[in-house]
């Protein structure tokens, strides 16, 4: 059984909407109170408060603040868990020090188990019952694979309410028997080893144009200034909401395009070969005096295509289909410089868009991105042949090349122990 997430939009009426906003406010205040408790205990008494200490204080807390008696205990514990998770990320160096959150920046709350809520649906639309709040809300949406609901997160975004439900299920996908290599780029989003190119979607550029125009209108409005105690004008707030909706639309469109593109690749290929990309390093800010505007534009192009997301989508979708997604070692293999015919390295710059092999016996000429995709595929097919030499295909039923490698290493250890 695997865990999958399905997000539905919920449609509360006016009374239900007020109740949801009240619950969001109460969870936000609990979140801030938990952070204040940790800060005070450490500064005044040198005592580090952990999650279990705050959890054990919840019954006494609810006796003093009787408003929280209506909310489920498990949802309050989940809010305290969020605080604990933020502090753990900070101590590991993965995030900033936890700060207080305003109500408008606190999205929602979580039901960590089946207590306090129930979903009346088979995966296609339905109703959501929140027993602790006494609400039954209509929801719309469709899950690709439905199973046993486990957790539910209610959140508010851009004036709309959503329910994110995780389910235990056995997802399956249809796939073919072919193999393919892919290369990601800014000009053409995805280039396949079959010489097919998937262009960068037009809606991203058009959406950012609208955001730019709206941002220009926003700068003409009176902005809030906390130091001068100036509130933002109503026009500024209205324009800010408009920009938020435009940005949210671009995000949803890009996510939909990424899912459709990766699903189409998986539907006809059981072996997909990509390359390892350090997206954080590629999108790092330029140094002082080093063409900041050009680097910012390149960073946006990389993030628009979704370099860091495509690999994750292909990984879990290939596993569901019983296929494999592997990534070639970019630094050692160098797909953009290596020839797909003779395997010779030919140095290139970013301006060189055509691969011309430097080997006089080869002289292979091909589009740079297509050649790189073919190199990735050849490298992956080499792994496939090596795995077939070690063990028969019928003995591998895993959906990950990591699991396949672990089986190979285990078999080698057994052979060594028998020989010794």
C-alpha positions as CSV (number, residue, x, y, z in Angstrom):
1,X,0.0,0.0,0.0
2,X,1.2,3.5,-0.9
3,X,0.2,6.9,0.3
4,X,-1.2,9.3,-2.3
5,X,-2.6,12.8,-1.9
6,X,-5.8,14.2,-3.5
7,X,-6.7,17.9,-3.2
8,X,-10.4,18.9,-3.4
9,X,-12.0,22.3,-3.4
10,X,-14.7,22.7,-0.7
11,X,-17.7,25.0,-1.0
12,X,-18.9,26.1,2.5
13,X,-21.9,28.4,2.8
14,X,-21.6,31.7,4.7
15,X,-22.1,30.3,8.2
16,X,-19.8,27.4,7.5
17,X,-17.2,29.8,6.1
18,X,-17.3,31.9,9.3
19,X,-16.8,28.7,11.3
20,X,-13.8,27.7,9.3
21,X,-12.2,31.1,9.6
22,X,-12.8,30.9,13.4
23,X,-11.1,27.6,13.6
24,X,-8.1,28.8,11.5
25,X,-7.8,31.8,13.8
26,X,-7.7,29.5,16.9
27,X,-5.1,27.3,15.4
28,X,-3.0,30.3,14.5
29,X,-3.1,31.6,18.0
30,X,-2.2,28.2,19.4
31,X,0.8,28.1,17.0
32,X,2.0,31.6,18.2
33,X,1.4,30.7,21.8
34,X,3.5,27.5,21.4
35,X,6.4,29.5,20.0
36,X,6.1,32.2,22.7
37,X,6.2,29.4,25.3
38,X,9.4,28.0,23.9
39,X,11.1,31.4,23.7
40,X,10.1,32.4,27.2
41,X,11.1,29.1,28.9
42,X,14.5,29.2,27.2
43,X,15.3,32.9,27.8
44,X,14.2,33.1,31.4
45,X,14.9,29.6,32.7
46,X,17.2,28.0,30.2
47,X,14.7,25.2,29.7
48,X,14.2,23.7,26.2
49,X,10.6,22.8,25.7
50,X,9.8,19.9,23.5
51,X,6.7,18.6,21.7
52,X,5.7,16.1,24.4
53,X,5.8,18.7,27.2
54,X,3.5,21.0,25.2
55,X,1.2,18.2,24.3
56,X,0.8,17.1,27.9
57,X,-0.2,20.7,28.8
58,X,-3.1,20.7,26.4
59,X,-5.8,19.5,28.9
60,X,-4.9,22.3,31.3
61,X,-4.7,24.8,28.5
62,X,-8.2,23.9,27.3
63,X,-9.5,24.4,30.8
64,X,-8.2,27.9,30.9
65,X,-9.0,28.8,27.3
66,X,-12.4,27.2,27.1
67,X,-12.8,28.3,23.4
68,X,-10.5,25.4,22.4
69,X,-12.7,22.8,24.0
70,X,-14.7,22.6,20.8
71,X,-11.7,21.8,18.7
72,X,-10.5,18.2,18.4
73,X,-7.5,17.3,20.6
74,X,-5.7,15.6,17.6
75,X,-5.9,18.7,15.5
76,X,-4.4,20.8,18.3
77,X,-1.6,18.2,18.7
78,X,-0.9,18.4,14.9
79,X,-0.6,22.2,15.3
80,X,2.0,21.8,18.1
81,X,3.7,19.2,15.8
82,X,4.1,21.9,13.2
83,X,5.9,24.1,15.7
84,X,8.2,21.2,16.7
85,X,8.9,20.5,13.1
86,X,9.9,24.2,12.5
87,X,12.3,24.1,15.4
88,X,13.9,20.8,14.2
89,X,14.4,22.3,10.7
90,X,16.1,25.3,12.3
91,X,18.5,23.3,14.5
92,X,19.4,21.2,11.4
93,X,20.2,24.3,9.4
94,X,17.4,23.8,6.9
95,X,15.3,26.8,7.8
96,X,15.1,30.1,9.6
97,X,14.2,30.6,13.2
98,X,10.4,30.1,13.7
99,X,8.5,33.3,13.8
100,X,5.0,34.3,14.8
101,X,2.4,34.2,12.0
102,X,-0.4,36.6,11.3
103,X,-3.8,35.1,10.7
104,X,-3.7,36.0,7.0
105,X,-0.4,34.0,6.6
106,X,-1.6,30.9,8.5
107,X,-3.1,28.6,5.9
108,X,-5.1,26.0,8.0
109,X,-4.9,22.9,10.2
110,X,-4.6,19.1,10.0
111,X,-6.6,16.1,11.1
112,X,-3.7,13.6,11.6
113,X,-5.9,10.5,11.8
114,X,-9.5,9.4,11.1
115,X,-10.8,11.0,14.3
116,X,-12.9,14.2,14.0
117,X,-13.6,14.0,10.2
118,X,-15.1,11.7,7.6
119,X,-15.2,11.9,3.8
120,X,-18.3,10.8,2.0
121,X,-16.9,10.1,-1.5
122,X,-15.5,7.4,-3.8
123,X,-12.9,9.8,-5.1
124,X,-15.1,11.8,-7.4
125,X,-16.7,14.8,-5.7
126,X,-18.7,14.2,-2.5
127,X,-19.0,15.7,1.0
128,X,-16.6,16.3,3.9
129,X,-17.7,16.0,7.5
130,X,-15.8,17.9,10.2
131,X,-17.3,16.4,13.3
132,X,-15.5,18.6,15.9
133,X,-16.9,21.7,14.1
134,X,-20.3,20.1,13.3
135,X,-20.0,20.9,9.5
136,X,-20.9,18.9,6.4
137,X,-19.4,20.7,3.4
138,X,-19.7,19.9,-0.3
139,X,-16.4,19.2,-2.1
140,X,-15.5,18.9,-5.8
141,X,-12.6,17.2,-7.4
142,X,-11.4,13.8,-8.6
143,X,-8.7,11.5,-7.4
144,X,-6.8,9.4,-9.9
145,X,-6.6,6.4,-7.4
146,X,-8.9,6.2,-4.4
147,X,-8.4,4.1,-1.3
148,X,-8.7,4.4,2.5
149,X,-8.5,8.0,3.7
150,X,-5.9,8.6,6.5
151,X,-5.3,12.3,7.0
152,X,-7.0,15.6,6.0
153,X,-5.6,19.1,5.9
154,X,-8.0,22.1,5.5
155,X,-6.4,25.2,4.1
156,X,-7.4,28.6,2.8
157,X,-5.7,30.1,-0.2
158,X,-6.6,33.1,-2.5
159,X,-10.1,33.4,-1.1
160,X,-10.9,29.7,-1.6
161,X,-11.1,26.7,0.8
162,X,-9.4,23.3,0.0
163,X,-9.2,19.9,1.6
164,X,-6.0,17.9,1.0
165,X,-6.7,14.2,1.7
166,X,-4.2,11.4,1.9
167,X,-5.3,7.9,1.0
168,X,-3.8,4.4,1.2
169,X,-4.1,2.8,-2.2
170,X,-2.4,0.6,-4.8
171,X,-1.9,3.0,-7.8
172,X,-1.2,1.5,-11.2
173,X,-0.4,3.0,-14.6
174,X,-0.2,1.7,-18.1
175,X,3.2,1.8,-19.8
176,X,5.0,0.5,-22.9
177,X,8.1,-1.5,-23.4
178,X,10.2,1.2,-25.0
179,X,13.1,3.2,-23.6
180,X,13.8,6.9,-24.0
181,X,16.3,9.5,-22.9
182,X,15.4,13.1,-22.0
183,X,17.2,16.4,-21.8
184,X,15.9,19.5,-20.1
185,X,16.5,23.0,-21.4
186,X,15.2,26.5,-21.3
187,X,14.5,27.0,-25.0
188,X,12.8,23.7,-25.4
189,X,11.5,22.4,-22.1
190,X,12.0,18.7,-22.8
191,X,14.0,17.1,-25.6
192,X,13.6,13.4,-26.2
193,X,16.1,10.9,-27.7
194,X,13.5,10.3,-30.5
195,X,14.3,13.9,-31.8
196,X,10.9,15.1,-30.5
197,X,10.9,18.4,-28.7
198,X,8.4,19.6,-26.2
199,X,8.3,23.4,-26.2
200,X,8.0,25.6,-23.2
201,X,4.3,26.4,-22.7
202,X,3.1,29.9,-23.8
203,X,0.9,30.5,-20.8
204,X,3.9,31.1,-18.6
205,X,5.1,34.0,-20.6
206,X,1.6,35.4,-21.1
207,X,0.9,35.0,-17.4
208,X,4.0,36.9,-16.3
209,X,3.1,39.7,-18.6
210,X,-0.2,40.2,-16.8
211,X,1.6,40.0,-13.4
212,X,4.1,42.6,-14.6
213,X,1.2,45.0,-15.6
214,X,-0.6,44.4,-12.4
215,X,2.5,45.0,-10.3
216,X,3.0,48.3,-12.0
217,X,-0.5,49.3,-11.0
218,X,0.2,48.1,-7.5
219,X,3.2,50.4,-7.1
220,X,0.9,53.4,-7.8
221,X,-1.2,52.6,-4.7
222,X,-0.5,53.5,-1.1
223,X,1.6,50.7,0.3
224,X,1.6,49.7,4.0
225,X,4.5,50.9,6.1
226,X,4.8,49.4,9.6
227,X,7.6,51.8,10.7
228,X,5.6,54.9,9.7
229,X,2.3,53.3,10.9
230,X,0.7,53.6,7.5
231,X,-1.9,51.2,6.4
232,X,-2.3,50.0,2.9
233,X,-5.2,51.5,0.9
234,X,-8.2,49.5,-0.2
235,X,-7.0,49.8,-3.8
236,X,-3.6,48.4,-2.8
237,X,-5.3,45.4,-1.1
238,X,-7.6,44.8,-4.0
239,X,-4.7,44.9,-6.5
240,X,-2.6,42.7,-4.3
241,X,-5.3,40.0,-4.3
242,X,-5.5,40.3,-8.1
243,X,-1.8,39.6,-8.4
244,X,-2.0,36.7,-6.0
245,X,-4.8,35.1,-8.2
246,X,-2.7,35.6,-11.3
247,X,0.3,33.9,-9.8
248,X,-1.8,31.1,-8.4
249,X,-3.2,30.5,-11.9
250,X,0.3,30.3,-13.4
251,X,1.3,27.8,-10.7
252,X,-1.8,25.6,-11.4
253,X,-1.3,25.7,-15.1
254,X,2.4,24.7,-14.8
255,X,1.6,21.9,-12.5
256,X,-1.1,20.6,-14.8
257,X,1.3,20.8,-17.8
258,X,4.1,19.0,-15.9
259,X,1.7,16.1,-14.9
260,X,0.4,15.7,-18.4
261,X,3.9,15.8,-20.0
262,X,5.4,13.2,-17.6
263,X,2.3,10.9,-17.8
264,X,2.6,10.9,-21.6
265,X,6.3,9.9,-21.4
266,X,5.5,7.1,-18.9
267,X,2.6,5.8,-21.0
268,X,4.9,4.5,-23.8
269,X,8.2,3.9,-22.1
270,X,9.2,1.6,-19.2
271,X,12.8,2.9,-19.1
272,X,13.4,6.7,-18.8
273,X,16.8,8.2,-18.6
274,X,17.5,11.7,-17.3
275,X,20.4,13.5,-15.8
276,X,21.4,14.6,-12.3
277,X,20.9,18.4,-12.0
278,X,21.9,20.6,-9.1
279,X,19.0,23.0,-9.4
280,X,19.9,24.9,-6.3
281,X,23.3,25.6,-7.7
282,X,22.0,26.4,-11.2
283,X,19.5,29.0,-9.8
284,X,21.9,30.6,-7.3
285,X,22.0,34.4,-7.4
286,X,24.8,36.1,-9.4
287,X,27.7,37.6,-7.6
288,X,28.1,41.3,-7.3
289,X,28.8,42.9,-10.6
290,X,28.3,39.7,-12.6
291,X,25.3,40.4,-14.9
292,X,22.6,40.1,-12.3
293,X,19.7,40.7,-14.7
294,X,20.9,38.0,-17.2
295,X,21.3,35.5,-14.3
296,X,17.9,36.4,-12.9
297,X,16.3,35.7,-16.3
298,X,18.1,32.4,-16.6
299,X,17.0,31.4,-13.1
300,X,13.4,32.2,-13.9
301,X,13.6,30.1,-17.2
302,X,15.0,27.1,-15.3
303,X,12.3,27.3,-12.6
304,X,9.5,27.9,-15.1
305,X,10.2,24.6,-16.8
306,X,10.4,22.8,-13.4
307,X,13.8,21.1,-13.5
308,X,13.5,20.0,-9.9
309,X,10.0,18.7,-10.2
310,X,10.1,16.6,-13.5
311,X,12.5,14.1,-12.0
312,X,10.3,13.5,-8.9
313,X,7.2,13.1,-11.0
314,X,8.9,10.6,-13.4
315,X,10.3,8.7,-10.4
316,X,7.0,7.9,-8.7
317,X,5.0,7.5,-11.9
318,X,7.5,5.0,-13.3
319,X,7.4,3.1,-10.0
320,X,3.6,2.9,-10.3
321,X,3.8,1.6,-13.8
322,X,6.5,-1.0,-12.9
323,X,9.2,0.8,-14.9
324,X,12.4,2.6,-14.1
325,X,13.6,6.2,-14.1
326,X,17.4,6.7,-13.8
327,X,19.6,9.7,-13.8
328,X,23.0,9.7,-15.4
329,X,26.0,11.2,-13.4
330,X,26.3,14.6,-15.2
331,X,29.7,15.5,-14.0
332,X,31.4,12.3,-15.1
333,X,29.3,11.3,-18.1
334,X,29.0,14.9,-19.5
335,X,26.0,14.2,-21.9
336,X,26.1,17.7,-23.5
337,X,29.7,17.2,-24.6
338,X,29.8,13.4,-25.3
339,X,29.0,12.0,-28.8
340,X,26.2,9.5,-28.9
341,X,27.9,7.6,-31.7
342,X,31.6,7.2,-30.8
343,X,31.4,8.4,-27.1
344,X,34.1,11.0,-27.8
345,X,34.1,14.3,-25.8
346,X,33.7,17.5,-27.7
347,X,33.9,20.7,-25.6
348,X,31.0,23.2,-26.2
349,X,29.8,26.5,-24.9
350,X,26.2,27.4,-24.2
351,X,26.1,29.2,-27.6
352,X,26.9,26.0,-29.5
353,X,23.5,24.5,-30.2
354,X,24.7,21.8,-32.7
355,X,26.9,18.9,-31.8
356,X,29.7,18.3,-34.3
357,X,31.9,15.4,-33.2
358,X,35.6,16.2,-33.0
359,X,36.5,12.6,-33.8
360,X,37.6,12.6,-37.6
361,X,36.5,9.0,-37.9
362,X,32.9,9.9,-36.7
363,X,32.0,13.4,-37.7
364,X,28.5,12.9,-36.2
365,X,26.3,16.0,-36.5
366,X,23.2,16.3,-34.4
367,X,21.2,18.8,-32.4
368,X,22.9,19.4,-29.1
369,X,19.9,18.6,-26.9
370,X,18.9,15.5,-28.9
371,X,22.5,14.2,-28.7
372,X,22.5,14.6,-24.9
373,X,19.2,12.8,-24.6
374,X,20.6,9.9,-26.7
375,X,23.7,9.7,-24.5
376,X,21.5,9.4,-21.4
377,X,19.5,6.6,-23.1
378,X,22.6,4.7,-24.1
379,X,24.0,5.0,-20.6
380,X,20.7,3.7,-19.1
381,X,20.5,0.8,-21.6
382,X,24.1,-0.2,-20.5
383,X,22.8,-0.5,-16.9
384,X,19.9,-2.5,-18.2
385,X,22.2,-5.0,-20.0
386,X,24.4,-5.2,-16.9
387,X,21.4,-6.1,-14.7
388,X,20.2,-8.8,-17.2
389,X,23.7,-10.4,-17.0
390,X,23.5,-10.6,-13.2
391,X,20.0,-12.0,-12.8
392,X,17.0,-12.9,-14.9
393,X,14.2,-10.3,-15.6
394,X,11.6,-12.5,-14.0
395,X,13.3,-12.3,-10.6
396,X,13.0,-8.5,-10.4
397,X,9.6,-7.1,-9.5
398,X,10.7,-3.9,-8.0
399,X,9.9,-0.4,-9.3
400,X,13.2,1.3,-8.5
401,X,16.7,1.0,-9.8
402,X,18.0,1.5,-6.3
403,X,16.2,-1.7,-5.2
404,X,17.7,-3.4,-8.2
405,X,21.2,-2.3,-7.3
406,X,20.7,-3.5,-3.7
407,X,19.7,-6.9,-5.0
408,X,22.8,-7.1,-7.2
409,X,25.1,-6.1,-4.3
410,X,23.4,-8.7,-2.0
411,X,23.9,-11.4,-4.6
412,X,27.6,-10.5,-4.9
413,X,28.1,-10.7,-1.1
414,X,26.6,-14.2,-1.1
415,X,28.9,-15.3,-3.9
416,X,31.9,-14.0,-2.1
417,X,30.9,-15.7,1.2
418,X,30.4,-19.0,-0.6
419,X,33.8,-18.8,-2.3
420,X,35.6,-17.9,1.0
